[in-house]
């Protein structure tokens, strides 16, 4: 499982030229799954996202989590996080988990986040989405379950 986490001042998600959801200050998460991923990574990755100290405190140090700042989360499924562009000009997506399995894991991840912190919006698996965001910082992290869960 791989997550690109971006601190944002705001973000909105459009589907078919209609506003689907939006958030103010918080995190936009781009979430992808790969071969071998299963439910065992979900709780640990959700816990990591919710407890990461990526927001500034009053002294300007990154000591606060999304929960601490009462921020929002916008989670977006993103199979292209497992693109392999090492050969040729067209990326291969064979490392991405099959959509039927990835969709189930994405739903479980969302449910796991919401069980702890309900201010979570989400994109639609398989939809053509337009994501607009205003980066804060910018502060962007890549979280990979193979690096975090040993």
Helices and strands as residue ranges (DSSP letters): E 2-15, E 18-23, E 26-32, G 39-41, H 42-51, E 55-56, E 62-64, E 72-77, G 79-82, H 99-116, E 120-122, E 129-144, H 145-148
